[in-house]
């Protein structure tokens, strides 16, 4: 994936914390630290969205849907 240079505004205290992580060699530079933070936040948002969508599902309906017609097909499956 290609990288694009952007300018951001960040709280000075937060930047000091990022610089501290860079100084401790946790990240090679500021860019990597910020990329990592943005990536983790995007993943968290996606997980939360997925969890919210899953919470909308009705377990009884989903089970019935999964088992629908299974009895008829089960006899045709080979024995293992």
Residue, then its C-alpha position, 0 to 999 in steps of 0.5 A: x500500500x502506498x503512503x501519502x504525506x499529511x500534516x496534522x495538528x496534535x496536542x503538545x502533551x500527546x506529541x511528547x508521549x509519542x516522542x517518548x515512545x520513539x525515544x524508547x525505540x518502541x516505534x522507529x519514528x513519529x510517523x510509524x507511531x501515529x500510523x499504528x495509533x490510527x490503524x488500531x483505532x480504525x480496527x476498534x471502530x470496525x470491531x465495535x460496528x460488527x459487535x453492534x450488528x451481531x447484537x441485533x441478531x435473534x439467536x433463535x431465528x438464526x439457529x432455526x435458519x441454520x437448521x432449516x432443511x438440515x434433517x433432509x440433507x443429513x441422510x445424504x451426507x457420507x458417514x465419516 
